[in-house]
Amino acid sequence: MSTSSLHNLMITTVGAGNMAYSLITGLIQAGVPAKALRAADVSATQLDRFRALGVPAFEDNAAATADAHIVLVAVKPQVLQPVLKALSLRREQLVISIAAGIPLRTLQDATASDQPIVRCMPNTPALVGAGITGLYANSFVTPALRTQAAALLSSVGRVLWLEDESLLDAVTAVSGSGPAYFFYVMEAMIKAGIELGLEPDVAATLTVETAWGAAKLARESQTTPATLRANVTSPGGTTARALAIMNDAGMADAIVRALHGAAERSAELAREF
Ligand SMILES: NC(=O)c1ccc[n+]([C@@H]2O[C@H](COP(=O)([O-])OP(=O)(O)OC[C@H]3O[C@@H](n4cnc5c(N)ncnc54)[C@H](OP(=O)(O)O)[C@@H]3O)[C@@H](O)[C@H]2O)c1
């Protein structure tokens, strides 16, 4: 998606940690001038890498957001509410929150009652421009503001709009926490490769390249993962033997239960905040 809708807009990130850094880097790479961006954080060290990008850095959140059109809230969920309250935002400023588990009602309580707010759930592949973000907007977000929010998150990957806020729990379970599941499978494959006699770095390279290749194939092919799997599973072959052992161990069922657990935890966190 083009960043032309962000032209002439001032964008401030409050919280200048890893996710903020990936988003700001993505925006600069997508052509947004560094001088149209601001980074605010309590940690001077965190701000140094933003200064290195030419992004003005602030240790005072309110000063950094005073002239912002878009305020990206990228602090940890635990501190979000007091941080947002202290900003005293104007009602025309678009708030985009990436904080996991913080519901819109909590964000709304800390801002104007008609503040336009987009709540979203990115994931860590955003750090390498390969993220996927689910977004949900409150009713004060106009079509033009939706386009701006989507353009901002598109700078680090793909975006999907959701029609119901509660679906963010499912997004959290699938794609928010999802990278960890794939890393977990990779860890087990690397362990097995080493047990089978490969050098650790060889086992790691084979595993990571295979994961990357499988994801690329699934992404680019016109068919489903189930068909792709069937295509590489010859009866009586090596893949069939491995998959039969996985099935006997109930792996697919465990994965489904695990994602239900993650979604439940996401809903619990939203209730806590
Ligand atoms: N990482 C992910 O995979 C991921 C995925 C989806 C959503 N998120 C959400 O993204 C948000 C940021 O995550 P992250 O991984 O980027 O965290 P992070 O690296 O810890 O960044 C948060 C930054 O906010 C700073 N901060 C703390 N209090 C502040 C305050 N009062 N004013 C300004 N800045 C303050 C922190 O400084 P100190 O370190 O000095 O406290 C830190 O530099 C979280 O809400 C998280 O739920 C993360």
The ligand as an ORCA input file, in Angstrom:
! r2SCAN-3c Opt
* xyz 0 1
  N       6.844     -7.263     20.257
  C       5.781     -7.861     19.730
  O       5.804     -8.956     19.204
  C       4.464     -7.182     19.750
  C       3.449     -7.653     18.921
  C       2.226     -6.982     18.948
  C       2.041     -5.920     19.795
  N       3.070     -5.517     20.594
  C       2.834     -4.400     21.488
  O       3.719     -3.358     21.158
  C       3.982     -2.581     22.312
  C       5.458     -2.308     22.391
  O       6.130     -3.554     22.416
  P       7.711     -3.629     22.221
  O       8.052     -5.053     22.074
  O       8.132     -2.629     21.211
  O       8.140     -3.131     23.706
  P       9.470     -2.382     24.151
  O      10.588     -2.714     23.245
  O       9.606     -2.632     25.628
  O       9.104     -0.845     23.914
  C       8.343     -0.069     24.799
  C       9.116      1.214     25.062
  O       8.280      2.095     25.801
  C       9.102      2.744     26.747
  N       8.327      3.360     27.809
  C       8.010      2.861     29.048
  N       7.300      3.763     29.737
  C       7.161      4.847     28.932
  C       6.548      6.113     29.097
  N       5.912      6.451     30.238
  N       6.605      6.995     28.082
  C       7.258      6.686     26.944
  N       7.861      5.516     26.738
  C       7.822      4.598     27.715
  C      10.002      1.635     27.215
  O      11.129      2.144     27.912
  P      11.770      1.221     29.072
  O      12.278     -0.002     28.372
  O      12.843      2.087     29.656
  O      10.656      0.886     30.016
  C      10.372      1.008     25.890
  O      11.460      1.669     25.280
  C       3.444     -3.363     23.516
  O       2.263     -2.755     23.980
  C       3.131     -4.733     22.944
  O       1.991     -5.306     23.558
  C       4.283     -6.110     20.565
*
